[in-house]
Amino acid sequence: GRSISLLGHAGALLMYTSLLSFLWFRWRGTFREGEDYSGRVIAIKTVKGSIKSTIGIVTLVAMAVTMQLAGMTQLLAQALSAATGPLFPFLSPIIGALGAFMTGSNTNSNVVFGQLQLETATALGLSVAVILAAQTAGGAIGSLFAPAKVIVGASTVDGASDSLILRKALTYGLVIIAILGLVVWLVV
């Protein structure tokens, strides 16, 4: 079975840091008087604030795992490798960008398309490391013009037009992704 290092796991480290911060602020008297800043209240507010994003992340991961275990990802990878052949390295960052554009997150793009990229690279005999790096780099660039992020950014500036921002970001982003695709194609 798998084991989780209680001292080295990222989630555990975040929990320890949160607990130490809570104790530090409580000891320093930083909390405002008259407000209940007990650990219970903070935990309840944290859970309530993270329910929607947790549901989204769990759903994406469940979909990706289901696709992988059911063989869907492998089937898609075989079809993608047959359809694109030697052009796949050029398309790899585009797939990453598409995932980030759809989900609003590079991480979610990697969850949804990472295994597909790995399987396709393997089917074509390409460097898995380079293709996965292209997936992540494309996702990072795609995150730049993800509508969810553009809308949030535009909402912070009076009179900002999210459609204008999206159009400009998309133009620059697509040029960068095309250059990245060319570099990946030449490297692989």
QUITANOR-V34894 format. One record per residue. N is the residue number from 0. SS is DSSP state (A for helix, B for strand, O for the rest). OMEGA is omega in whole degrees, 0 to 359 (999 if undefined). Layout:
# QUITANOR-V34894
n=[N | N]
ss=[SS | SS]
omega=[OMEGA | OMEGA]
This chain:
# QUITANOR-V34894
n=[0 | 1 | 2 | 3 | 4 | 5 | 6 | 7 | 8 | 9 | 10 | 11 | 12 | 13 | 14 | 15 | 16 | 17 | 18 | 19 | 20 | 21 | 22 | 23 | 24 | 25 | 26 | 27 | 28 | 29 | 30 | 31 | 32 | 33 | 34 | 35 | 36 | 37 | 38 | 39 | 40 | 41 | 42 | 43 | 44 | 45 | 46 | 47 | 48 | 49 | 50 | 51 | 52 | 53 | 54 | 55 | 56 | 57 | 58 | 59 | 60 | 61 | 62 | 63 | 64 | 65 | 66 | 67 | 68 | 69 | 70 | 71 | 72 | 73 | 74 | 75 | 76 | 77 | 78 | 79 | 80 | 81 | 82 | 83 | 84 | 85 | 86 | 87 | 88 | 89 | 90 | 91 | 92 | 93 | 94 | 95 | 96 | 97 | 98 | 99 | 100 | 101 | 102 | 103 | 104 | 105 | 106 | 107 | 108 | 109 | 110 | 111 | 112 | 113 | 114 | 115 | 116 | 117 | 118 | 119 | 120 | 121 | 122 | 123 | 124 | 125 | 126 | 127 | 128 | 129 | 130 | 131 | 132 | 133 | 134 | 135 | 136 | 137 | 138 | 139 | 140 | 141 | 142 | 143 | 144 | 145 | 146 | 147 | 148 | 149 | 150 | 151 | 152 | 153 | 154 | 155 | 156 | 157 | 158 | 159 | 160 | 161 | 162 | 163 | 164 | 165 | 166 | 167 | 168 | 169 | 170 | 171 | 172 | 173 | 174 | 175 | 176 | 177 | 178 | 179 | 180 | 181 | 182 | 183 | 184 | 185 | 186 | 187]
ss=[O | O | O | O | O | O | O | O | O | A | A | A | A | A | A | A | A | A | A | A | A | A | A | A | A | A | A | A | O | O | O | O | O | O | O | O | O | O | A | A | A | A | A | A | A | A | A | A | A | A | A | A | A | A | A | A | A | A | A | A | A | A | A | A | A | A | A | A | A | O | O | A | A | A | A | A | A | A | A | A | A | A | A | A | A | A | A | A | A | A | A | A | A | A | A | A | A | A | A | A | A | A | A | O | O | A | A | A | A | A | A | A | A | A | A | A | A | A | A | A | A | A | A | A | O | O | O | A | A | A | A | A | A | A | A | A | A | A | A | A | A | A | A | A | O | O | A | A | A | A | A | A | A | A | A | O | O | O | O | O | O | A | A | A | A | A | A | A | A | A | A | A | A | A | A | A | A | A | A | A | A | A | A | A | A | A | A | O]
omega=[179 | 175 | 179 | 178 | 182 | 179 | 185 | 181 | 184 | 180 | 179 | 179 | 177 | 179 | 179 | 180 | 179 | 180 | 179 | 178 | 178 | 180 | 179 | 181 | 178 | 180 | 181 | 181 | 184 | 182 | 180 | 180 | 178 | 178 | 182 | 178 | 177 | 178 | 181 | 181 | 179 | 179 | 180 | 179 | 179 | 180 | 180 | 182 | 184 | 183 | 184 | 181 | 178 | 178 | 179 | 182 | 180 | 179 | 179 | 180 | 179 | 179 | 181 | 180 | 178 | 179 | 181 | 183 | 180 | 180 | 181 | 181 | 179 | 179 | 177 | 180 | 178 | 179 | 180 | 180 | 178 | 183 | 186 | 180 | 184 | 178 | 184 | 180 | 177 | 183 | 185 | 178 | 177 | 177 | 177 | 179 | 179 | 178 | 179 | 178 | 182 | 187 | 182 | 186 | 175 | 179 | 179 | 176 | 179 | 178 | 185 | 188 | 182 | 181 | 177 | 179 | 180 | 182 | 180 | 178 | 179 | 180 | 181 | 181 | 181 | 177 | 181 | 181 | 181 | 181 | 178 | 175 | 178 | 176 | 182 | 179 | 177 | 177 | 178 | 179 | 179 | 177 | 179 | 183 | 175 | 183 | 180 | 181 | 179 | 180 | 179 | 179 | 181 | 181 | 181 | 182 | 179 | 176 | 180 | 180 | 182 | 179 | 178 | 179 | 180 | 180 | 180 | 181 | 179 | 180 | 180 | 182 | 181 | 176 | 180 | 180 | 178 | 178 | 178 | 178 | 178 | 179 | 180 | 180 | 180 | 182 | 183 | 999]
